[in-house]
Structure formats: structure tokens, C-alpha cells
Amino acid sequence: QVQVMESGGGLVQAGGSLRLSCAASGMPTVINTIGWYRQAPGQQRELVATKSSGGSTDYADSVKERFTISRDNAKNTVYLQMNSLKPEDTAVYYCNARVWIGITVRDYWGQGTQVTVSS
């Protein structure tokens, strides 16, 4: 059974830090890309940061220099260290694990963890 589980969200003051964790289990094959997306109220889900199995990373411009993604391939776990948080970072953060099965891409999502940054 596939499971993607996030943890580490919470309430923090502007300028503070949080660390999110995500563990994926039961995957049908090797995870290609794993990372984080977020969705604020009334807005579309957007990419925050992802990391491929080969080590390449992709960050949203709004979080560069503040957020760092890391990955433990052996444990199918990904972390997001968030520093210098801003109120506009407030959102539900979702973990995504992407696998390729043949020529088909399959995305697995966690249920999300709330991050609230107060001003």
C-alpha cells in the first residue's frame, strides 16, 4: 500500500524556521522526483522544491536562498528546511512522489501539513 506522510508543520512567527519531513512507502518502483508543493487559500497548488533521484533540485523563485530540500534515497524520505519564513509562506504543504512506470508518470500525494507564519 502506497503511503506518503508529511510531518513538521505548525505555527511560527515571521523570520522563524520550520522543518518538514515526508516519508514515502510502498512505492511500486524507484521514486524519480520527490518534493514539496503548497496551496494557499483561494490559490492554485504551486511547486516549492523538488529533488530528483540524480540529485538535481528545482526551487520556486520565492523560496530560493531561504528553503533547502534534502533527500534520503535509501529511506524514500525528503526534508524541507524553511528559514526566514514570511507570512506569504502560509499554506498547506503537500509532499509529492513521482514515479515512472514504463512511459506513464504517476504522482502520489500526501494529505498535507499546515504551515502558518504570523506577522
JOGIBEL-V657000 format. One record per helix or strand of 2 or more residues. SS is the DSSP state (~ for helix, > for strand). FROM is the first residue (numbers start at 0). TO is the last residue. If there is no record, write none. Layout:
BEGIN
ss:SS from:FROM to:TO
ss:SS from:FROM to:TO
END
This chain:
BEGIN
ss:> from:2 to:6
ss:> from:9 to:12
ss:> from:17 to:24
ss:> from:30 to:38
ss:> from:45 to:51
ss:> from:56 to:58
ss:~ from:60 to:62
ss:> from:66 to:71
ss:~ from:72 to:74
ss:> from:76 to:81
ss:~ from:86 to:88
ss:> from:90 to:100
ss:> from:103 to:108
ss:> from:112 to:117
END
